[in-house]
Amino acid sequence: MRQALGLPDWTWHAMVLPLGNWWEQVLLQGMRCEYSNCTQVRTKQPYRDLAEEVVSVHFQTNSDLMMLKEENHKLNEMEQKYQHERHHDFMTEEISRKTEKTSSQKRGQKKGTKRYFTCQECGKCFDQFGNLKVHMRIHKGEKPFTCQQCGKSFNEKGNLNVHMRVHTGERPFTCQQCGKSFSQRGNLKVHMKIHTGVSSFTCQQCGKSFTQKGNLKKHMRIHTGEKPYTCKLCGKGFTRELGLSYHMNSHTGEKPFICGQCGKSFTRKVTLDTHIRIHTGEKPFVCGQCGKNFRCKENLNQHMRIHSRENCFICHQCGRSFTHMKRLKNHLITHTGKKPFMCHHCGKSYINKRNLQTHMRIHSRKRSFTCLQHKKSLRYGRGLKRHLQIHSGGKLFNCDQCNKKFLLPLHLQIHLKSHAVVRPYLCFLCGKHFKWPSNLLLHQKIRVCVKLRLRSHHS
């Protein structure tokens, strides 16, 4: 047995020691104490793991050899005899690195009256051995729990259960003040700081405040230009890891987020949420100046530029305004008469890329718009709208003021603005109001305001 353990021939022994409120059988390699002539330290290897077949414990010093039996009364004597060992700090030496690592994790460390199990890789402590085993999957890279819908893997089943809420749409944690729901409790806690006004992390460059330090760090990358997450396929950089993961879907073609009503798929969860509002008709973002509703906050922010007249891009040929320079550039092509987007199959040209993509469905025979009642597919959205009239039996949406009928609720909403008294766009020269900013620009620039014309005539 000594040779199997790698212990020296001149001295070795084994004994049972009480440690706190639990018993442990350990092998000792010459531990000095007042009751024996032992000289060094104990090992960390549990006795039961090394030699399960040993039924009696031997004790040997430089001159004596005794036999200790495992009867209960002997154990009681040993508890009294070696009570002083409870306060000793045992210095350890390895039988092997693997033995020390395994036994240290299994046995754990005492802190007060409680055992703690320590990770030998990072030093993190756990009060249960099972938690240590789960933690070790991080270092080993093990992710045994896989989502059957998108293939994403997790090292804990609880994390998989939380992830499944992305696909099911479940949001069990609701804010009592505004009614907004979240899939995770931590996200709700962060959200509550908005209502309490706690924004302790402020950007020194632009003054923007954040409720979390991590969000401030991510925000600072906008000012520094840092993009630590790089796509290995095309080299494109991103400020956030989430942005990189969404970008990778463009290479793989993966669209894991699927609409349950029409079957359309998306690369991002937030895009799916916005799309679902098309079916529900929900437009939760309201303009405080004109009362117009929007499905997503980004569209509301773009709309607000019209009222503030900030960062608006105006076409000097027709006076039409745009919230994005890209849209203005696309619009300017209509004045030049150019059609830069050409079909390589038939040579037909188009003003913008979207029209070309719509045209390409003719060649690809792709039918993206499906009637859910009898699964008929059509190439164009307008074709589906006409087809739906068969099921609806005509135009369903009536105007309560003039009894005019419309096929789509969107068309009815646009029509109702003609009855509305609210005309938020004011000409400061003559006091005339307009419903649309483009009409105001046409009034002032092309048709020319009457008072503006008189003022220029007198001058």
Stockholm file with secondary structure:
# STOCKHOLM 1.0

chainA/1-459         MRQALGLPDWTWHAMVLPLGNWWEQVLLQGMRCEYSNCTQVRTKQPYRDLAEEVVSVHFQTNSDLMMLKEENHKLNEMEQKYQHERHHDFMTEEISRKTEKTSSQKRGQKKGTKRYFTCQECGKCFDQFGNLKVHMRIHKGEKPFTCQQCGKSFNEKGNLNVHMRVHTGERPFTCQQCGKSFSQRGNLKVHMKIHTGVSSFTCQQCGKSFTQKGNLKKHMRIHTGEKPYTCKLCGKGFTRELGLSYHMNSHTGEKPFICGQCGKSFTRKVTLDTHIRIHTGEKPFVCGQCGKNFRCKENLNQHMRIHSRENCFICHQCGRSFTHMKRLKNHLITHTGKKPFMCHHCGKSYINKRNLQTHMRIHSRKRSFTCLQHKKSLRYGRGLKRHLQIHSGGKLFNCDQCNKKFLLPLHLQIHLKSHAVVRPYLCFLCGKHFKWPSNLLLHQKIRVCVKLRLRSHHS
#=GR chainA/1-459 SS CHHHHTCCSSCCEEEEEEETTEEEEEEEESBCBTTBCCCBEEEEEEHHHHCTTCCSEEEECSSCEEEECCCHHHHHHHHHHTGGGGGCCCCCCCSCHHHHHHHHHHHCEEETTEEEEECTTTCCEESSHHHHHHHHHHHHTCCCEECTTTCCEESSHHHHHHHHHHHHCCCCEECTTTCCEESSHHHHHHHHHHHHTCCCEECTTTCCEESSHHHHHHHHHHHHCCCCEECTTTCCEESSHHHHHHHHHHHHCCCCEECTTTCCEESCHHHHHHHHHHHHCCCCEECTTTCCEESSHHHHHHHHHHHHTCSCEECTTTCCEESSHHHHHHHHHHHHTCCCEECTTTCCEESSHHHHHHHHHHHHTCCCEECTTTCCEESSHHHHHHHHHHHHTSCCEECTTTCCEESSHHHHHHHHTTTCCCCCEECTTTCCEESSHHHHHIIIIISCCHHHHHHHHHC
#=GC SS_cons         CHHHHTCCSSCCEEEEEEETTEEEEEEEESBCBTTBCCCBEEEEEEHHHHCTTCCSEEEECSSCEEEECCCHHHHHHHHHHTGGGGGCCCCCCCSCHHHHHHHHHHHCEEETTEEEEECTTTCCEESSHHHHHHHHHHHHTCCCEECTTTCCEESSHHHHHHHHHHHHCCCCEECTTTCCEESSHHHHHHHHHHHHTCCCEECTTTCCEESSHHHHHHHHHHHHCCCCEECTTTCCEESSHHHHHHHHHHHHCCCCEECTTTCCEESCHHHHHHHHHHHHCCCCEECTTTCCEESSHHHHHHHHHHHHTCSCEECTTTCCEESSHHHHHHHHHHHHTCCCEECTTTCCEESSHHHHHHHHHHHHTCCCEECTTTCCEESSHHHHHHHHHHHHTSCCEECTTTCCEESSHHHHHHHHTTTCCCCCEECTTTCCEESSHHHHHIIIIISCCHHHHHHHHHC
//
